Amino acid sequence: MAEQIQVTRSLFDEVMVPNYAPAKMIPVKGEGSRVWDQDGREYVDFAGGIAVSSLGHCHPAMVSALTEQAGKLWHLSNVLTNEPALRLASKLVQQTFAEKVFFANSGAEANEAAFKLARRWALEVHGEHKHEIISFSKSFHGRTFFTVTVGGQASYSDGFGPKPGAVLHAEFNNLDSVKAFISERTCAVVLEPIQGEGGIIPATQEFLDGVRALCDQHQALLVMDEVQTGVGRTGSLYAYMNYQVQPDILTTAKSLGGGFPIGAMLTTTEIAKYLKVGTHGTTYGGNPLACAVAEAVIDTINTPEVLQGVLAKEQLFRQRLAAINEQYQVFSEVRGKGMLLGAVLNDKYQGRARDFFLAAADHGLMALVAGVNVVRFAPSLVITEQDIQDGMDRFEKAVAQVVNAA
Ligand SMILES: Cc1ncc(COP(=O)(O)O)c(C=O)c1O
């Protein structure tokens, strides 16, 4: 008989590579926006597995899509195609600017594909000189070596030897800084419509309009990383729709699988054609289980009720945060859109987002940080009003704890 392993948090330190520092408790069950740990303690989930659990935990539509597919077919590789992948790709094409889809397994891999495609397109259409990628300080695009180098925090890419070259970092929401870099050598400008990890910083309309115009002027592709903002999180299926600024390539992951790993790169036929047979690939991309779940996620989220509900829930979050702030004066502003919100700490609490996050956990609330000055909320898009109210009651206690300890 297989050995029964006693699972405790200290086992993590014994058997896991130490690149993460998870919380002390170990969750064992989730339902909707509630989670329970090994001791039966219950938490309200405002973290959503970092903007992933778009339908909460164990949503019936996802459970049924997964279990139905699990009894049919699990894996083929891309030597063969499969029905769930083609259904999901068709829906993404129908609902967005895109005409072609490439499936991957994570946000980083979707971005890796996007950056490689932009480079290949530029090489073939314009020549070798056109290879520079402009991205932005504080941006985050994943942890593969190319994507982390394109990301705007050098501390994440330093210390691994020579980096992929020809990557320039401009300042987000500063069009002049893009103008200073963009030239005939630029193959792509890469941005998040709302910078997530960087601190929930929405692009201004003027900035996105300006970047689109600069890309057109210099024949560069506009790549939007919607890994964190996509699949209804901002009240539209994709955040570019809020701005009415169309990208040439879009990446999506996180909420797309609602907890099952999947990523995708979307683009036009004209650009897609440069990823010819053999240029790029991944064994698991378009896996039937992942695609069956993602199809259920898209079908459930892409309805007027759910998308409008996201904006109504945002209002409730904002009201509760404003009331907490009136009493305790901890935030300078609440940024973001829909179910991707950041409460920005004021001067008095600079650098202390983690204290609020830890206090929230003490009171039974799972929240997130985005940098050291922003408490981030990225819950399920279908979180109930009761769960929001209960979570905010707990957050209020957490804020009181931090303020009173100061
Ligand atoms: C905007 C953005 N892009 C890419 C990624 C990387 O996604 P993954 O962790 O699935 O590789 C993230 C993850 O936080 C993200 O927020």
The ligand as an SDF file (V2000), in Angstrom:
LIG
                    3D

 16 16  0  0  0  0  0  0  0  0999 V2000
   -0.2430   40.8150  -17.0510 C   0  0  0  0  0  0  0  0  0  0  0  0
    0.3730   39.4700  -16.8060 C   0  0  0  0  0  0  0  0  0  0  0  0
    1.0140   38.8470  -17.8140 N   0  0  0  0  0  0  0  0  0  0  0  0
    1.5670   37.6370  -17.6630 C   0  0  0  0  0  0  0  0  0  0  0  0
    1.5180   36.9860  -16.4450 C   0  0  0  0  0  0  0  0  0  0  0  0
    2.1630   35.6350  -16.3090 C   0  0  0  0  0  0  0  0  0  0  0  0
    1.1850   34.6560  -16.2840 O   0  0  0  0  0  0  0  0  0  0  0  0
    1.5530   33.1800  -15.7490 P   0  0  0  0  0  0  0  0  0  0  0  0
    1.9110   33.3400  -14.3120 O   0  0  0  0  0  0  0  0  0  0  0  0
    0.3110   32.3800  -16.0030 O   0  0  0  0  0  0  0  0  0  0  0  0
    2.6930   32.7050  -16.5690 O   0  0  0  0  0  0  0  0  0  0  0  0
    0.8690   37.5970  -15.3690 C   0  0  0  0  0  0  0  0  0  0  0  0
    0.8320   36.9150  -14.0530 C   0  0  0  0  0  0  0  0  0  0  0  0
    0.6590   37.5280  -13.0240 O   0  0  0  0  0  0  0  0  0  0  0  0
    0.2840   38.8600  -15.5580 C   0  0  0  0  0  0  0  0  0  0  0  0
   -0.3460   39.4840  -14.5500 O   0  0  0  0  0  0  0  0  0  0  0  0
  1  2  1  0
  2  3  1  0
  2 15  2  0
  3  4  2  0
  4  5  1  0
  5  6  1  0
  5 12  2  0
  6  7  1  0
  7  8  1  0
  8  9  2  0
  8 10  1  0
  8 11  1  0
 12 13  1  0
 12 15  1  0
 13 14  2  0
 15 16  1  0
M  END
$$$$
